[in-house]
Amino acid sequence: MRRRTQSKTPSRFASALSRLRRPQFLDRLQLELSAQQALSTLVLLALVIGICAGLVIIAFRQLSEGPAILYLPKLEDFESLSPEWRFMLPVVGAMILGLIFHWIAPSGRPVGVVHVLDRLHNHQGKMPTKNAILQFFGGALALLSGQSIGREGPSVHLGAATGSWVAQRLRLPNNARRTLLACGVAAAIAASFNTPLAGVIFAMEVVMLEYTVAGFLPVMIAAVSGSAATRLAFGHQTMFNVPPSQLQSLAELPILFACALAIGALASLFIISQRKLVPLQQKYSPLLRFTVAGAATGLLAIWIPEVLGTGYDTMELAMLGQIGVVALTIIVLAKLTATSLAIGLGIPGGVIGPSLILGACIGGAAGHLANIMLGEATASPGLYAMVGMAAMMAAMLNAPLAALLAILELTYNANVLFPAMLSIVVACLVSRQLFSTDGIYQESLRALGKSGTPSWRAQMLSRVGVAGAMERAIAVAPQLLDQAQAQRLIDQKPAWLLVDTEDSAVALRTADLAHFLQRPQKEPEDKEQKPAQEEKIDLLRLPGERLEMAPLSWRATLLEAQQTLERRDVGALYIGRDYDQGSSGVRNCDVAGIILPQHIEHYYRQ
């Protein structure tokens, strides 16, 4: 980018937008995105990001599933391995993961959904590439070695990194980056489970923590394009093939109610365990933590091989009613223990998959008990398993709508909606009210000492860039100028004059300069005396309001502007095009406008 050279010629002073040197189309596009006035462009970018995220997820699935044919007769069939293999596979895999993470610098280790939320809410959605690369290969190795995790955690991270990378390459404003990050998340969930609608709701309910029309449209098209990419690669079939079933009698509702109580309690137990385990990630080395998690999983797998891997084969058997009550209970206890240790100690994986398995097993057990207590004129255990999946996912993630739609899309059984809605409400109430737990991601962020849930005010200010609220009627002026120069500045009708001094930049109202020029002029006593050289006007000595300013990148959001005003303790911010490339001072960078505290207050109060 070419920088504007300094010049003291008065004619070089002009409004900010006329001084911009970059291509006009790109300038206009970026400013419109910052001001939330380029929805069609955002939708087009979301389409591209959805396709890119879908391709990344396809590559991740190939890497995390393809090599498994070397030691498994079929995908997820860890039960066919010998006890020795079932123990050694997760232990060796965890140790290799620990060595890799130990070799990586601490700043490059955070991965998963918790990392995405931290970067979104605390770092304007800037996703480091090195963390995404570690997630890609580390997540694949964790899945191949049978760790008790889900693949959606790595998928969400990779999708978010894709959206953030595109935004950074195009130098888009930070508010647009947040939306494109959510697009990547939606596309990743849609591509992982073939659930585009659930991907949209997950991105809005869990990641963005808001519902807006301007956010929905780009996220929807990203989810569709991401799902389309994986359908081309893996086919159109649903994830689970379960015979149609429906609730046969209202007498089954008490059993579903009791099942939801148990699910809410177990979800809370899992979340509480993360409060204790997650802080250990900051105290002990990855090699030690991962080895402990892998050894625990391996020991449990000797007797209960269903704890290994994502466990979708076990989930389908539970939905088909082919596993007994005792076996389901044992699987729940073992899976809960193994997953708690794996996720809490930092194994790079997700919790949605394990939550679905836990819910399916608890629901399947409740279905068998319902058949025994009420006779065969009841719904099949498969319906109870589906209801349990929805309730457990909702209670663990604190995402009831995303859970409901995920089960609907996974099974294509609309009969699950009525009982699932009841169970979700009960399980979420138990988790949130009785045990006082939030979603697993928010609790993990707090355990790491990070801010997880922004206030409504912070959310609102993050949606729009500074271009949407800044004062653009400005002109840059030297500290000293003659009356002719001053009059030309006033003729441009700027609201503020920006004066660059050696120590700082100052904003001065143009009206103060105009009032000064209108003062009565003293006539010389001797009219024949030649007029002395015209005295220069010092803008910093004029009577009136002057505000000390600090620089801010034009990509920033209003939230960043507010935080900068408070941190620098200044009266205004000047928005510089070149400031984020090392330029400083209003005369050394293209200034697009200024932000005052009242601009921010007016935005969130309107």
N, C-alpha and C positions, 0 to 999 in steps of 0.2 A: 504494500500500500504506500502510495506517495504521500508524504507529509507536506503540509502547507508551510512554505518558507516564511520567516518573519518579514514583515514589511511595515514601514511607518507611513506609507502613502495612504492618505485618507480614503482614496477610492477602493482600496482593497478591503475595507470594512464592509461586510454585508451580513445578511441573515445567515444563520447556521446552515440551513439546508442548501443555500446557493453555493456554499463553500465546499460541500462534500465532493471528493475527487473520485469516488468509486463509481462503478456503473450504476446509472440511475435506477434501472429495474431492480437490481439486487438491493439497493438502498431502500427503495419503496417497499419491497417485499418484507425485508427484515423489520422495518418500522411498523408495518401493518401487523406482522406477527406479534411484535411486542405489545401493540395496542389491542390485540385480539380482534383484528379486522380482516383476517385472511383465512377464513374457515375453509374455503375451497382448496387453497394451497396446502393447508394442514391435512386435509383429507387425502390429497394426492401423496403427500409425504408419508402418511400413515399406511397407505396402500403399499408403497415401496418397502417400508419397514416391516409390514406384515409378511411380505414375501421373503425378505432377508432373514427375519427371525424364524420363519418356517424352515428355510434351508439350513439354518444353524441347528435347529432342533432335529432335523432329519440326520444331519451329520453326527450329532450327539447320540441319538438313538442307535445309529449304526455302530458307533464306537463302543457304546455301553452294552450292546446286545450281541454284536457280531462275533467277537472272540469267545463268547460263552459256549459256542458249539464245539470248542476244543475239549471241554471237560464235562458238558452237560448233554444228555441225549436230546433234550428239547428245552426251550427257553423256560426259565423259572423252576425247572425240575430239580431243585437242590435235594429233594427227598430221596432221589436215586443214588446220591453219593454215599460212600461208606462213612462211618462215624469219624474215622481219622481225617478224611477229606473235609467233612463238615466242620471239624474243629480247626484244622490248619488253614483253610481258605480264608476265613475272616481275620484270623490272627496275622497271617503273613501279609494279607492285603492292607490291614491297618498299620502294620509296621512300615511298609513301603510308603504309605500315605504320610505317616508321621515323619519319615526321613525327608520326604519332599517338602512338607510344610516347614520342617525345621530349617531347611536350606533357604526357604523364601524369607525375605525380610518381613518383620511383623506388619508393616503397612500393607503388604500384598496378600496377607492371609485371610482377611474377612471375606466370606462368600455367603451365598444363599439369600433368602428373602429378607432376613434381618438386615443384611448388608445393603440390600436395595432400598429398604425403608430409611435406613440411616442416611444414605447418600441423597435420597430424594428430599427428605425433610430438613436435613442439616447441611447439605452441600450442593443445593440447587440441581440435584439430579446428575452430577458429574460422576460417571462410572469409570474407575480406572481400568485400563485394558489389561494390566497384569493380573488383576484379581479375576477377571473374566476368563483369561487363559488358564489360570489355576483351577477355576471352577469347571471348565470344560474337561480337562484331563483328570483332575482329582475326583470329580463326580462320577465320571465313567469308571475309574478304577474302584471307587467305593461300591458301585453297583455290581461290577463284575466279581468282586470279592465277597459278595453276599451280605454286606452290611445291612442292618435293619433300618432302611431309609426309603424314601420315595424319590422318584426322578423329577418331580415337579419343582423342587427347590432349585436344583441346577438349571432347570429350564427357565424359571422365572428370572434368575440372575442373567442368563445368557440373552434372553429376550430384552430385558431392561438395558443391558450393555449395548445391544444392537441399536436400540432407539437412541440412546445417549450418544453413541459413536456417530451416527448419521447427523444428529443435531450439532455436534462439535465440528464435524468436517465442513458443514455448511455455515458455520459461525452464526447459528440462530440464537435468538435471545433466550434467557433462562426459563421464562414462562412457557415458551414453545418446547424447550427441552423436556420439561416436566410432562407435558402431554404426550410427546413422542416416546418417552420412557414408559408411560402407561400403555401406549400402543404396543410396544414390544412385549410387555408383560401379558397383555391380552392375547396376542398372537402366540406366545409361547405356551400358555395354558391351553388354548384352542388346539394347537398342534400336538401337544403331549397327549391329550385325552380325547381328541376329536370332539370337543365341546365348545364351540364358538360363543354361545350365549353365556355359559358359565365363565368363560375367559373374560368377557366384557364386564360382568358383574364383579368378578374377583378383582380386576384392575381398579374398578371404581370404589368397591366396598372395602377392600383390604389395603390396597396400595395408595390410591389417591385420597381415600376417606371423604369423598364428596361425589355428588351427582349433579352434573351440569350438561345442558344440551350441547354446548360447544365442546365439551369433553367426550360426550357419548359418540358423536358421529365419527371422529377419527378412530376412536378405540374400536368401534363396531367394524369398520372396514378393515382394520388391521387384523382383527380376530378372524374375519371371513377369509382374508387372503392367506393368513397363516394356516388355517384349517385346510384350505384348498390345496396348499403345497403338500401337506402331509397325506392328504387323501390321494393325491397323485402318486405318492411314494408307497403308501402302505394300504391303500384301499378304502372303501366306504363303510365297511362293516362296523357295527357298534362294538364297544370294548367288551361287553358282557352279553352273552346269549342266555337270557333267563325266560322261561315260559311265562306267559301273561298270568297275573294273579291279582286279586282284589280283596278288600276287607269284606268278610261274609256277614258279620254281625257286630252291632254296637257293643255287645258283651266283650269283645276283644279289646275295647279301649282301655279298661283298667290294666290289662297286661301290658299294653303299649305304654301306658303312663308309668308303670313300675319300671319298665325297661328304660324309659327316658330318664328316670331318676338315677338309675345305676350308671347310665352313660354320662350324665352330667357330673356325677361324683368321680368317675374314672378320668374324665377329661380334666377335671380340677386337680386330681392327684398328679396327672402328667404335668400340668402347668406348674404346680407347686414344686415338683421335682426339678424343673428347669430353673426355678429361682435359686436353688441350691447348687446345681451343677454348672450353669452357664458362667458364673464368676470364676470358676476354676480355669476357664480358658485363658484368663489373664494372669494366672499364678503359676501354672505348670507348662512344661514344654509340650508341643504337639506330639512328639514321639511317645512320651509317657501316657498322655491322655488317650491317644488313639489305640495304643497297645492294650490299655485297660478295657476300652470299649470293645475292641476286637476279641479279646480273650473272653469277656463275659458273653458275647454273642456266640463264640465258638463252643463254650461250655454248654450253653442252653441248647445249641443246635445238635449236640450229640444225641440228646433224647427227644428234642422237639425241633425237627428240621424246618418246620413251617416258619420259624422266626427269620430264616435267611431270605435276603433279597426283598423285592417289593411285595411279594406274596400275593400277586393278583390271581394265581392259580388257586390258592387257598380261599381267597375271597369268592371266587366263582363257585367252588364246591360248597361253601357255606350258603350261598344264594340258592343253590340247587337243593339244599337240604340233605346233603350227602355226608355230613359230619355230625356226630352225636353231641349231646349236651356236655358230657364230661370232657371230651376232646376239645370242644370249642372253648370251654372255661380255661383249660390248661393253656391253650394257644393264646388266649387273651392275656393271661398273667405273664407268660414268657415274652410275648411280643411287646407288651407295655414296658417290661423291664429293659429289654434289649434296645428298644427305640429311645427310651428315656436316656440311657447311657450314651448311645450313639449321637443323638442330637445335642444333648447337654454338654458333652465333651468335645464337640466341634467337628465330628465326621461330616464332610460336605454332602449333605442330602436334605431331603424335604420331609415334612410331617403330614402332608395331605394323604399320600398313599397309605402310610401306617394307620392314620385315623380312619380311613375307609375300611381297612381290614379289621381293626378293633370293633368298629361299629357293626360290620357285617357278622362277626362272630357273636357279639352280644345279642344282636337282633335275631340271628339264627337260633341261638339257644332259647330265646324267649318264644320263638315260633314253635319249637319242639314242645316246650312246656304248655303253650296254648293248645296244641293238638292233644296233649295228654289230658289237660284239665277240661277242655270244652268239647272234646271229640273231634272227629275229622271234618265236621262242618265249619271249619275255620280257614282262614287264609293260610297259604303254604308258608313254610319257614323262609322261603325266598323273599316274600313281601316284607316280613319282619326284618330280614337282613338288610334290605334296601332302606327301610325306615331307619334302622340303626346306623347305617352309613351316613345318612343325611344328618341325623342328630349329633353324632360324634364329630363330624367335620364342622358343623355349625358351632358347637360348644367349644371346640378346641381353637378354632380360628376366630371366633366371635364374628362369623359371617353367615348369618342364617339364609339370606337370599341366594348367595353364591352356592351354598351347600344344596339347597333345594333344587336349583336349576342344574347343578352338576349331576345329581342322581337322576333327574329326569332325562338328561341327554345321554348319560351312560347306559341307561336301561331302556329308554323309549317306552316307558310304562307310566301313563298318566294316572293310573290308579294309586300310585304311591303318594300323590300330592296331599290328599286329605289326611291320612295318618301321619305322614312326614311332617306336616305343618304343626300338628299337635305335639309331636315328639320334639321337634326343634325348639318350640317355645318352652317346654318343660325343661329340657336339657340346658338351654341357655340361662334360664332363670336359676337353676340349681348352681350352675357354674359361677354366674356373676353375683347373685344375691346371697346364696347360702355360703359359698366358699370365697367370695370376694376376689375372684380372679378375672383378669381381662384376657384378651386373645393371646395366644402363645407368642406371637411376634412382638406385641407391645411389652409383654412381661420380659421377654429376652432382652429387648433394648434397655429396659430399666435395670435389669440385672447387670448389664454391661456399663451402666452409668451414662446412658445416652438418652436423649430426648426422643420419645416415640410418637406421641400424639400432639400435633400442633393445635393451637387454639383456633377458634373459628376466624378470629381476626387475622392470624398469620396465614391461614388457608386462603382467605379472600385476597390479601395483599400479594400472595404468591402467584395468583392467577394472571396478573397483568404486569407487563414490563413498564419501565419508567417512561417509555415513549407514549404510553397511554395517558399519562397525567402531567407530563412536564410542560413547562412554559417555553415555547419555541421562539417567542418574540424577543430575541436577545441580540446584542451586538458586542463585539470585542473591541475594546478601546485601550490606547496607551494611557499611562497615568497623566502625562502632560500633553495638552493639545491647544491649538489656537481657536479663536471663535469660529472661524470658517469650518474647521474640522468638526467642532462641536455642533454647529448648525446642520452639517450634513448627517451626522449621527442622529440628530433629533428628527430629521426629515424621513429617516427610515422607519420611524415610529416603533422602535423596540420598547418593550416594557422595562427591561433591565439592561444595564451596561455592565460588562464583565471586565474588570481591571486586573491585570496580572502584575504583581509586584515581585520584588526579589524574594520576599519571605512567604507570601501567600497570594491567593486570588480573592478578590473582593467583588461583591455585587452591589451596584448602586442603581437606584431608581432613575430612569431617564427624566422623570418629572422634576427631580431635584436639579438636574443640569438645566432644564428648560427655565425653571424659576430663577436660577442664577443669571442666565443670559438676559432675562427680562428686567433685571434691576436697573434703576436709573444710572446713567453714565455721567461722571463728573466732567464738566467742560473745563478746558485749560484756561488759566487766568489771562495769559497772553495769547490772544487768538492768532497772532502772527508767528508764534513759536512753532517750530516743526514738531509734529507728534513723535514721541519716543517710540522705540520698538515695542510692538504689541506684547503685552505680558501673557505668558502661557497660563492656561487654566489647569490647576492641580485637582484632579477629580477626587482625590482622597481627602482634600481639605474643604470640600463643599459641605455646607450644612445639609443634613438629611440622614436618612437611614442607610447604613452600610452593613452588609452581611458577609462575614468570613465564609469562604467556601472550601469544600474538599472535592476531589475528583471521584467519579463513579463511572464504571463501564456502562455503555449503552445497552448491554445485554442484561443488566441487572433487573430484578423485579422490585416492586414497591416495598416488599418486605426487606430486601437487602438495603434499599435506600433508607428506610426507617432505622435499621440497625446501624448503618454507617453514620447517620446523623447523631444518634445517641452515643456511639463509640467515639467519634471525632469531636463531638461537642461543638458543632458549627451550625450556622444559620441556614445554609443552603448547600446544594450539591450541583456541580456542573457535570453534565453528561457528555463525555468525550468519546469520539469514535476511535481514536488511537491510544486512549489511556491504557487499555489492556494489553497494548503492545510495547509499553515502556515509556510512552510520552507522558510528560507532566506539564502542567501549566496551560492556561487557556489559549495562549498564543502558539503553542507547539502541538496542538491536536485539534481536530475538527470538532467543534462544540455544537451539539445538536440542541441543547436547551438546558434549563436548570430545574431542579426540584426543590420546593420549599415544604416545610412541615405541613402547611395548610393544604397543599395539593394532596398529600397522603390522607389527611384527615377527611377531606372532602370526598375522596373516592370511597372509603368504606362507610361513610355516613349517608351517601346518596341513595 
